[in-house]
């Protein structure tokens, strides 16, 4: 399998728990506690491991929480390159209200990265041999310059690797402008690239092709939540609608989708097959509680259903 590297500039520890009911002022007793490594690229690497592949995960991390994050990644046997940082690694919280079934996701602000810290992450990438896919996923913390995309694009070109980006906002515009091979926006994010506030599903193909013509990217995978995803290139369009499943959590579904796509492409699958397996992995992730990501048995079963 080709070598995959993920970069996570804003890692975290995801803490998930359940409570009987969300009641103001009351002391709420938590159960079903789970602590897991988090952050876009980290989750992509973890999901790739779960479906049978391997990826190297580059991340900045610091403080006591940073040490615990490294411990959690080691427990899952994820190959990591960790850049020490002055600021503490953040924690996020996911709370499930058992009474209503509602899920509350509390994201803490990321600590600032110094220029030297985020550039060390890029240096680690440049020093990694035999890279075929570079995945940048997750938010950019304070201190990370938009020039990071230009540097990633240069690294990808030098290594003859494909740059896959799953970010939002201004970072997404930078990514498509500076040479990402594949991006994974949702409907709203796709709209921002063409200055349209709201896009309907039947407008995705036309809008995505406009983005491809206007910017420097080859593949756009538009995630549609429960409706699956649409993949668009200059000449091809594929749409995949997942089977209905009982949804327990949507945390990590997008990262699992990216993992399935990259894993498939690394194994020389077609774009259509990669989309199908990506949707299968994303859907499989929703079948698990909290931040558990996808399981291979579920993803493989759903993929068979999608390809019949």
KOLMITI-509634 format. One line per 5 residues: for each residue x, y, z of C-alpha. Coordinates in Angstrom, 2 decimals, always signed. Example, Ala and Ser with C-alpha at 12.3 -4.5 7.8 and 13.67 -1.06 7.14 Angstrom:
+12.30:-4.50:+7.80 | +13.67:-1.06:+7.14
***
This chain:
+0.00:+0.00:+0.00 | +1.24:+3.52:-0.79 | +2.40:+5.58:+2.14 | -0.08:+8.03:+3.71 | +0.83:+10.97:+5.95
-1.77:+13.00:+7.85 | -1.13:+16.41:+9.39 | -3.18:+17.75:+12.30 | -2.30:+21.29:+13.33 | -5.03:+21.41:+15.98
-5.05:+18.06:+17.83 | -7.10:+17.36:+20.95 | -8.26:+14.76:+23.40 | -11.93:+13.94:+22.87 | -13.77:+13.15:+26.10
-17.23:+11.66:+25.67 | -19.80:+10.77:+28.33 | -23.52:+10.14:+28.84 | -25.92:+11.73:+31.34 | -29.54:+10.82:+32.19
-30.74:+14.36:+31.38 | -29.26:+17.80:+30.77 | -30.65:+19.87:+33.66 | -29.33:+23.35:+34.56 | -27.70:+23.82:+37.99
-27.97:+20.12:+38.90 | -24.93:+17.97:+39.52 | -24.95:+15.66:+36.50 | -23.60:+12.13:+36.96 | -21.67:+11.01:+33.91
-21.32:+7.44:+32.67 | -19.89:+5.62:+29.63 | -16.72:+7.70:+29.84 | -14.35:+7.45:+26.91 | -11.12:+9.32:+26.16
-9.75:+9.19:+22.63 | -7.23:+11.01:+20.43 | -8.91:+13.69:+18.34 | -8.41:+16.21:+15.58 | -9.07:+15.79:+11.86
-5.85:+14.22:+10.61 | -5.49:+12.12:+13.75 | -8.97:+10.70:+13.24 | -8.22:+9.99:+9.58 | -5.08:+8.05:+10.58
-6.99:+6.17:+13.31 | -9.79:+5.25:+10.90 | -7.28:+4.06:+8.29 | -5.79:+1.80:+10.97 | -9.24:+0.45:+11.84
-9.99:-0.52:+8.23 | -6.67:-2.31:+7.75 | -4.20:+0.33:+6.59 | -1.42:+2.42:+8.08 | -0.66:+6.12:+8.13
+1.95:+8.32:+9.72 | +0.42:+11.08:+11.81 | +2.31:+14.38:+12.17 | +1.06:+16.68:+14.93 | +2.13:+19.39:+17.37
+1.41:+18.65:+21.02 | +2.35:+20.02:+24.42 | +1.89:+19.93:+28.17 | +0.39:+17.18:+30.31 | -2.52:+16.70:+27.92
-0.03:+16.41:+25.07 | +1.76:+13.59:+26.86 | -1.55:+11.83:+27.45 | -2.50:+12.29:+23.79 | +0.77:+10.60:+22.80
-0.07:+7.76:+25.19 | -3.52:+7.29:+23.62 | -2.04:+7.20:+20.12 | +0.59:+4.69:+21.20 | -2.14:+2.45:+22.63
-3.78:+2.38:+19.19 | -0.43:+1.67:+17.52 | -0.59:+4.81:+15.39 | +2.80:+5.80:+13.98 | +3.32:+9.42:+15.04
+5.79:+12.25:+14.63 | +5.11:+14.68:+17.48 | +6.41:+18.24:+17.55 | +6.69:+19.57:+21.10 | +4.82:+22.83:+21.71
+4.88:+25.47:+24.43 | +1.08:+25.52:+24.79 | -1.06:+22.74:+26.26 | -2.99:+20.46:+23.92 | -6.72:+21.17:+24.12
-9.57:+18.90:+25.19 | -13.05:+18.64:+23.63 | -16.20:+17.25:+25.24 | -19.10:+15.27:+23.77 | -22.13:+14.81:+26.03
-25.03:+12.47:+25.21 | -28.39:+13.23:+26.85 | -29.88:+9.76:+27.28 | -33.34:+11.17:+27.93 | -33.70:+13.05:+24.65
-31.04:+11.32:+22.58 | -29.48:+14.72:+21.83 | -25.73:+15.07:+21.59 | -23.80:+18.17:+22.66 | -20.34:+18.85:+21.22
-18.18:+21.32:+23.15 | -15.05:+22.35:+21.30 | -12.36:+24.15:+23.27 | -10.18:+26.81:+21.59 | -6.84:+25.65:+20.28
-3.61:+27.03:+21.67 | -1.47:+29.25:+19.47 | +1.32:+27.61:+17.50 | +4.55:+29.51:+16.96 | +5.94:+29.82:+13.45
+8.79:+27.53:+14.41 | +6.37:+24.86:+15.75 | +4.17:+24.61:+12.66 | +7.17:+24.81:+10.35 | +8.68:+21.85:+12.21
+5.55:+19.89:+11.24 | +6.27:+20.70:+7.58 | +9.92:+19.77:+8.03 | +8.82:+16.40:+9.42 | +6.72:+15.89:+6.29
+9.62:+16.83:+4.02 | +11.87:+14.33:+5.82 | +9.37:+11.47:+5.41 | +10.22:+9.15:+2.53 | +7.90:+7.38:+0.08
+4.86:+9.63:+0.61 | +2.04:+9.17:-1.89 | -0.85:+10.89:-0.11 | -0.73:+13.92:+2.21 | -3.90:+14.56:+4.19
-4.47:+17.87:+5.96 | -7.67:+17.73:+8.00 | -9.09:+19.86:+10.79 | -9.00:+23.50:+11.81 | -5.96:+25.74:+11.72
-5.09:+27.12:+15.17 | -3.98:+30.69:+15.87 | -0.46:+31.33:+14.64 | -0.59:+29.09:+11.56 | -0.15:+31.22:+8.48
-2.20:+30.73:+5.32 | +1.13:+30.22:+3.55 | +1.05:+26.68:+4.95 | -1.00:+25.57:+1.93 | +1.56:+26.87:-0.56
+4.29:+25.02:+1.34 | +2.22:+21.83:+1.48 | +1.52:+22.09:-2.24 | +5.24:+22.45:-2.94 | +6.02:+19.45:-0.73
+3.37:+17.37:-2.49 | +4.70:+18.33:-5.93 | +8.28:+17.58:-4.93 | +7.29:+14.17:-3.60 | +4.88:+13.49:-6.49
+2.18:+13.01:-3.84 | -1.51:+13.89:-3.86 | -2.62:+16.57:-1.39 | -6.04:+15.91:+0.17 | -7.56:+18.72:+2.24
-10.57:+18.74:+4.54 | -10.80:+22.24:+6.01 | -13.36:+25.06:+6.00 | -13.67:+28.84:+5.73 | -10.79:+30.92:+4.38
-8.48:+27.91:+4.71 | -10.58:+26.02:+2.13 | -10.21:+28.88:-0.37 | -6.45:+28.87:+0.14 | -6.33:+25.10:-0.35
-8.13:+25.09:-3.71 | -6.21:+28.13:-4.90 | -2.82:+26.60:-4.18 | -3.14:+23.09:-5.55 | -5.05:+20.55:-3.44
-5.74:+17.36:-5.40 | -8.98:+16.60:-3.52 | -11.19:+18.67:-1.20 | -14.23:+17.56:+0.83 | -16.60:+20.48:+1.41
-20.22:+20.26:+2.53 | -22.95:+22.14:+0.67 | -22.39:+25.40:+2.55 | -18.62:+25.25:+2.13 | -18.96:+24.55:-1.59
-21.18:+27.59:-1.85 | -18.58:+29.86:-0.27 | -16.10:+28.96:-3.02 | -18.40:+30.48:-5.66 | -20.00:+33.18:-3.54
-23.41:+31.51:-3.31 | -25.00:+31.41:+0.17 | -27.08:+28.29:-0.40 | -26.68:+25.38:-2.82 | -29.17:+22.58:-3.43
-28.13:+19.02:-4.12 | -29.15:+19.23:-7.77 | -26.74:+22.17:-8.19 | -23.70:+20.35:-6.80 | -22.30:+18.99:-10.08
-22.48:+22.32:-11.91 | -21.05:+24.25:-8.95 | -18.23:+21.78:-8.33 | -17.20:+21.83:-11.99 | -17.13:+25.64:-11.81
-14.79:+25.42:-8.81 | -12.53:+22.96:-10.64 | -12.38:+25.28:-13.66 | -11.73:+28.35:-11.51 | -9.26:+26.91:-9.01
-6.45:+24.35:-8.91 | -8.00:+21.11:-7.68 | -8.91:+17.92:-9.52 | -11.48:+16.17:-7.33 | -14.28:+17.51:-5.15
-16.21:+15.24:-2.79 | -19.26:+17.04:-1.46 | -20.52:+15.49:+1.78 | -24.30:+15.47:+2.17 | -24.74:+13.97:+5.63
-27.46:+11.31:+5.63 | -27.75:+11.71:+1.84 | -24.21:+10.44:+1.27 | -21.80:+12.25:-1.04 | -21.19:+13.37:-4.61
-17.77:+13.16:-6.28 | -17.05:+15.51:-9.17 | -14.05:+15.86:-11.49 | -13.72:+17.76:-14.74 | -15.10:+14.75:-16.65
-16.81:+12.48:-14.10 | -19.60:+12.66:-11.53 | -20.59:+9.92:-9.07 | -23.25:+10.00:-6.38 | -23.60:+7.54:-3.48
-26.54:+7.35:-1.09 | -25.87:+5.19:+1.99 | -28.22:+2.53:+3.36 | -30.28:+3.62:+6.36 | -28.67:+2.79:+9.69
-29.40:+3.59:+13.33 | -27.35:+6.71:+14.02 | -25.71:+6.87:+17.45 | -23.20:+9.68:+16.82 | -22.06:+11.76:+13.87
-18.69:+12.64:+15.45 | -15.87:+11.49:+13.19 | -18.10:+10.49:+10.27 | -16.42:+12.98:+7.93 | -12.94:+11.89:+8.99
-13.93:+8.24:+8.49 | -15.16:+9.10:+4.99 | -11.83:+10.72:+4.14 | -10.01:+7.69:+5.54 | -12.03:+5.32:+3.35
-11.40:+7.42:+0.25 | -7.65:+7.77:+0.81 | -7.25:+4.11:+1.80 | -9.05:+3.06:-1.40 | -7.04:+5.39:-3.65
-3.82:+4.17:-2.04 | -4.89:+0.64:-2.99 | -5.45:+1.77:-6.59 | -9.25:+1.71:-6.50 | -11.15:+3.86:-8.98
-12.63:+7.19:-7.91 | -16.10:+5.64:-7.91 | -14.97:+2.75:-5.71 | -13.15:+5.17:-3.41 | -16.30:+7.24:-3.00
-18.37:+4.13:-2.27 | -15.95:+2.91:+0.39 | -15.63:+6.40:+1.82 | -19.39:+6.68:+2.23 | -19.45:+3.18:+3.72
-16.81:+4.19:+6.30 | -18.55:+7.47:+7.11 | -21.87:+5.73:+7.57 | -20.27:+2.98:+9.66 | -18.91:+5.66:+12.01
-22.42:+6.95:+12.74 | -23.40:+3.48:+14.02 | -21.04:+3.85:+17.00 | -21.43:+6.08:+20.07 | -19.27:+9.08:+20.93
-16.02:+9.40:+19.02 | -15.54:+5.74:+18.14 | -15.10:+6.16:+14.35 | -15.83:+3.32:+11.92 | -15.38:-0.44:+12.35
-14.03:-2.44:+9.42 | -16.74:-5.11:+9.59 | -19.48:-2.47:+9.33 | -17.71:-0.53:+6.58 | -17.08:-3.67:+4.50
-20.70:-4.81:+4.88 | -22.05:-1.41:+3.84 | -19.64:-1.25:+0.91 | -20.96:-4.57:-0.39 | -24.50:-3.17:-0.22
-23.44:-0.08:-2.14 | -21.73:-2.04:-4.91 | -24.46:-4.61:-5.52
***
